[in-house]
Amino acid sequence: MTTVPDVTRWMVWRQDDNGNRYPVGGYDDRIDALARVLALESGVVHKQTYWVDGPPGPVCATNRDLYVRLVDAGERMTDSGRTLDGFLRAWWLVARPLAGRRELDLDTVAAMVVAAGTVPPPPLLTSWRTAEFAHVDEPADHADWERIVLSQIADLADFADQGPLDEHAYFGVDAPRPAGCVRATDRRWYNFDPRGYLECGMAGALGGWDEADGLRVPVPGPVLPLRPEPAPGERPLPTLTWADLADLAICGQEYE
């Protein structure tokens, strides 16, 4: 039996307004192919259709699979110089085409983050700095996730107005909000780059880390983390809701 090589196993296709189909590019990783589609769909509104053709997956089936993917994406973004503010604005952008979905498979979640590391971030809107984002106690949908992320973008802009953060900020600091400002979350900040935000977001919200990663160790004795940590070990995780992604965003900000 002839073995089909893994190279370019997933093809991204485009269908134009007249129904003509064209190959966009081939990929050896399903998540990279899905990320390309999300990047294309997040641009100027159009009538064209994009999709991925190839083995259906999933590539990510557990919290561990997703943890590894998101940590890798965060490291690549940080090493390339993408700021947390830039990532969050791009994450908001590529998530918009998915707003109508109630649940997202893990490959799509990973692709969203990968795409957010490649697309140009949209400009910071003045309205985000002054908007009142109603506090979100129990996130439920895309709109709640969006309020949290836009609030975080506004917080980071407020930090930037005060100049560079010093090394003590990583021990926890409150955002310097204007008087009377209402934001979706009032939690302290501990992470200020994509690497820390995504690793802590996964570890605090969904787990999946392993001590062998060398990134964190179990909290010893009576010292408790800021929030209950997910049970250790790998577990199946078929889909995530926007509430799960909101929790991941909150943990990205506040978890150590």
Buried (B, 14 or more C-beta within 10 A) or exposed (E): EEEEEEEEBBBBBBBEEEEEEEEBEBBEBBBBBBBBBBBBBBEEEEEEBBBBBBEEBBBBBBBBBBBBBBBBBBBBBBEEEBBBBBBBBBBBBBBBBBEEBEEBBBBBBBBBBBBBBBBEBEEBEEEBBEBEBEEBEEBEBBEBBBBBBBBBBBBBBBBEEEEEEEEEBBEEBEBEBEEEBEBBBEBEBBBBBBBBBBBBBBBBBBBBBBEEBEBBEEEEEEEEEBBEBBEEEBEEBEBBBBBBBBBBBBBBBBBB
